[in-house]
C-alpha cells in the first residue's frame, strides 16, 4: 500500500541535532517537505526519538535559520558513508511552512511520490 507523501525539495545546508546528553551532532540537510526533513549525519540515532533541530534553509536569496522538533522516523546507512535520517516535524510553524512552499518557485528538482 502506498502512503501519499508531500512534495520534497532538495536542500543543501547545515543542521544541528541536539541530544539528551547535551551533545550536538552536526550534519547536512538532504531534502525537505512541509511534513519533515531528511538529513545526513555520521551517527545513528534511535528511531522514534524526539530531537530539537536547528538548520539552514536558503530561500529567495536569503539564508534562514529554522528551529523545529522532529521525531526520527527512519535511519538507514547512506551509500557514500554516514547515515540518512528522516525526521517528521512535530510542531506547526507557519513561517517554516511558508519558506518551504516558497522553495517550489526556486527548486526545479522537487520530488513527489509514495514512500
WOHU-V394432 format. One record per backbone hydrogen bond with DSSP energy under -1.0 kcal/mol. CO is the residue of the C=O (numbers start at 1). NH is the residue of the N-H. If there is no record, write none. Layout:
CO_NH, CO_NH
This chain:
3_115, 8_111, 9_32, 13_29, 14_56, 15_27, 16_54, 17_25, 19_22, 23_19, 25_17, 27_15, 28_40, 30_11, 31_38, 32_9, 35_89, 36_33, 37_87, 38_30, 38_31, 39_85, 40_28, 41_83, 46_49, 49_72, 51_70, 52_18, 53_68, 54_16, 55_66, 57_64, 59_62, 62_59, 64_57, 66_55, 68_53, 69_90, 70_51, 71_88, 72_48, 74_86, 76_84, 78_81, 82_78, 83_41, 84_76, 85_39, 86_73, 86_74, 87_37, 88_71, 93_97, 94_98, 95_99, 96_100, 97_101, 98_102, 101_104, 102_105, 103_107, 111_8, 113_5
